[in-house]
Amino acid sequence: MTLYDRLADSVRHLYARGIATPALLDTPTFFPGATALQSRWLDLRREAEAIGEHLLEVPRFHELLPNQASIAAADDRDWRMYVLKAYGIPIASHLRRCPVLAQLLAEDPSILSAAFSFLAPGKHIPEHRGPFRGIIRFHLGLSVAVDDHGRPGAILRIDGVDHRLADGDMLLWDDTFPHEVWNRTSHLRVALLLDVRRGHLPASLHLLTSVLVTAIASGFRWQMATGKPLTIG
């Protein structure tokens, strides 16, 4: 077990004392702003497709976070992430290229991170867990091909249950539960991924979340200052 894994386990244990929610979360309760994003999914898809026209310029996930290479680079197929906001830090040059998403992010301060996720045909992201429960994950399908049975061909397995999100479908979930992803199609799968600050926390966990978010944001600022590939263009 790596140092990162040990730290993540310790943080998850702290949150477990004050949180008893399941893997899937009620969207109106925990992220009421989700409907505004879902209502603009076609506009968001057009913005993501414009980025995808220059896909090789978009960093692979493990190039952004090398300590995640065992997950993101487990096979020879790409998982690329176009980051527009990282733990509260806006990526101005990226936001300018995506004005619809930029406006939606500006209207909802609970959104800490935002990225277009491009999953290559046949890509598998093996089972893993997020580091802490102070944030929750929002997934909005933008371009998802269907399989031979007419079902969405990208599978998101969360805590042992498979979910197939079609174009425009959304899901809010706790990514500290075990999860993995397959793109079982011959087409690129495109989704909008958001990290949202979790509400309804005890005061102690609210404070812990603020400390952790600030610390992670400082790491991203250092990464950007040292020329790491968080931005393109």
C-alpha positions in Angstrom: 0.0 0.0 0.0 1.4 3.4 -1.0 1.5 6.5 1.3 -1.3 8.0 -0.7 -3.5 4.9 -0.1 -2.7 5.0 3.6 -3.6 8.6 3.9 -6.8 8.2 1.9 -7.9 5.3 4.2 -7.3 7.4 7.3 -9.3 10.3 5.9 -12.2 8.0 4.8 -12.3 6.6 8.3 -12.7 10.1 9.8 -15.6 10.8 7.5 -17.3 7.4 8.2 -17.9 8.5 11.7 -20.3 11.3 10.6 -21.7 10.1 7.2 -24.0 7.1 6.7 -25.3 7.8 3.2 -25.3 5.2 0.5 -23.2 5.2 -2.7 -25.9 6.9 -4.9 -27.1 10.2 -3.6 -30.4 12.1 -4.0 -29.6 14.8 -6.5 -32.1 17.4 -5.5 -30.9 17.2 -1.9 -27.2 17.1 -2.4 -26.8 19.0 -5.7 -29.8 21.1 -6.6 -27.8 22.8 -9.3 -27.7 19.6 -11.4 -30.8 20.3 -13.3 -29.3 23.5 -14.8 -26.4 21.5 -16.1 -28.7 18.7 -17.4 -30.9 21.2 -19.2 -27.9 22.4 -21.2 -26.4 19.0 -22.0 -26.6 19.5 -25.8 -24.7 22.8 -25.5 -22.2 21.2 -23.3 -21.7 18.3 -25.7 -21.0 20.8 -28.5 -18.3 22.4 -26.4 -16.8 19.1 -25.5 -16.8 18.0 -29.2 -15.0 21.2 -30.1 -12.3 20.3 -27.6 -12.3 16.8 -28.9 -11.3 18.0 -32.3 -7.9 18.5 -30.9 -7.9 15.5 -28.6 -4.2 14.7 -28.7 -3.6 18.1 -27.1 -5.7 17.1 -24.1 -3.6 15.5 -21.3 -4.1 11.9 -20.2 -5.3 11.6 -16.7 -2.1 10.1 -15.4 -0.1 12.9 -16.9 -2.1 15.3 -14.7 -1.9 13.0 -11.6 1.1 10.7 -11.9 0.3 8.9 -8.7 -2.9 7.6 -10.4 -1.0 5.9 -13.2 -1.9 2.4 -11.9 -5.5 3.3 -12.5 -5.5 5.5 -15.5 -2.8 3.8 -17.5 -3.6 0.2 -16.6 -4.0 -0.6 -20.3 -2.8 1.0 -23.5 -6.0 3.0 -24.2 -6.3 6.7 -23.4 -8.3 8.4 -20.7 -8.0 12.2 -21.3 -9.2 15.0 -19.1 -9.8 18.6 -20.1 -9.9 20.4 -16.8 -11.7 23.7 -16.5 -11.7 24.0 -12.7 -9.6 22.2 -10.1 -10.6 22.4 -6.4 -11.8 25.9 -6.8 -9.1 27.1 -9.1 -10.5 28.2 -12.5 -8.4 27.4 -15.6 -9.1 30.7 -17.4 -7.8 29.7 -20.9 -10.0 26.5 -20.8 -13.1 28.3 -19.6 -12.9 30.8 -22.4 -13.2 28.0 -24.9 -16.3 26.7 -23.1 -18.5 29.7 -22.4 -21.7 27.7 -21.6 -20.0 25.6 -19.0 -18.1 28.6 -17.7 -21.3 30.4 -17.0 -22.9 27.4 -15.3 -19.8 27.0 -13.1 -19.8 30.6 -12.2 -23.4 30.4 -11.0 -22.8 27.5 -8.6 -20.0 27.9 -6.1 -20.6 24.4 -4.7 -18.8 23.0 -7.8 -15.2 22.6 -6.9 -13.8 20.8 -10.0 -15.0 20.3 -13.5 -13.6 18.4 -16.5 -14.6 16.9 -19.8 -13.7 13.2 -19.7 -12.7 11.4 -22.9 -12.6 7.7 -22.7 -11.1 5.8 -25.6 -12.9 2.8 -27.3 -12.3 -0.3 -25.2 -10.9 1.6 -22.2 -11.2 0.0 -18.8 -10.5 1.9 -15.6 -10.0 -0.7 -12.9 -11.7 -0.6 -9.5 -10.6 2.2 -7.2 -11.9 4.6 -4.6 -11.8 8.3 -4.1 -9.9 9.8 -1.2 -12.5 11.5 0.9 -16.2 12.1 1.4 -16.2 15.8 1.7 -16.8 16.0 -2.1 -19.2 14.0 -4.2 -19.1 13.1 -7.9 -21.5 14.3 -10.6 -21.5 12.5 -14.0 -23.4 13.8 -17.0 -23.3 11.7 -20.2 -22.6 13.8 -23.3 -21.7 11.3 -26.0 -22.2 7.6 -25.3 -22.5 5.1 -28.1 -24.8 2.1 -27.7 -23.8 -1.5 -27.8 -25.2 -4.3 -30.0 -28.3 -4.6 -27.7 -29.1 -0.9 -28.0 -28.0 -0.1 -24.5 -25.4 2.6 -23.6 -22.1 0.9 -24.1 -20.2 2.6 -21.3 -20.6 1.0 -17.9 -20.0 2.7 -14.6 -19.9 0.1 -11.8 -20.4 1.6 -8.3 -20.3 -0.6 -5.2 -21.0 -3.7 -7.4 -23.9 -2.3 -9.3 -23.7 -1.4 -13.0 -25.0 1.9 -14.3 -25.4 2.7 -18.0 -25.8 6.5 -18.6 -27.1 7.5 -22.0 -26.6 11.0 -23.6 -28.1 13.5 -21.2 -28.4 11.1 -18.2 -26.9 12.2 -14.9 -25.8 10.5 -11.7 -24.7 11.8 -8.3 -22.6 9.5 -6.2 -20.0 9.1 -3.5 -16.8 8.1 -5.2 -15.2 6.7 -2.0 -17.2 3.6 -2.8 -15.4 1.1 -5.0 -16.0 1.9 -8.7 -14.7 1.1 -12.2 -15.5 2.0 -15.7 -15.6 0.3 -19.1 -16.2 1.8 -22.6 -17.4 -1.3 -24.4 -17.9 0.4 -27.7 -15.8 1.4 -30.7 -16.4 5.1 -30.2 -15.1 7.8 -27.8 -17.2 8.2 -24.7 -17.5 11.8 -23.5 -18.8 12.9 -20.1 -18.8 15.9 -17.9 -17.4 15.1 -14.4 -17.8 17.5 -11.5 -16.6 17.4 -7.9 -19.2 19.0 -5.7 -18.8 20.1 -2.1 -20.9 17.9 0.1 -23.5 19.6 2.2 -25.3 18.4 5.3 -22.1 17.7 7.2 -21.4 18.0 10.9 -19.4 21.1 11.8 -16.2 19.1 12.4 -16.4 17.4 9.0 -17.3 20.7 7.3 -14.1 22.2 8.7 -12.0 19.1 7.7 -13.4 19.4 4.2 -12.3 23.1 4.0 -8.8 22.2 5.2 -8.4 19.4 2.7 -9.8 21.3 -0.2 -7.4 24.2 0.6 -4.4 21.8 0.8 -5.3 20.1 -2.5 -5.8 23.5 -4.2 -2.4 24.6 -3.1 -1.0 21.5 -4.8 -2.7 22.3 -8.0 -1.4 25.9 -7.9 2.1 24.6 -7.5 1.6 22.2 -10.3 0.5 25.0 -12.6 3.3 27.3 -11.5 5.9 24.6 -12.3 4.5 24.1 -15.8 2.8 20.8 -15.4 0.2 19.9 -18.1 -2.9 21.1 -16.3 -3.6 23.6 -19.1 -3.4 23.5 -22.9 -3.6 26.4 -25.3 
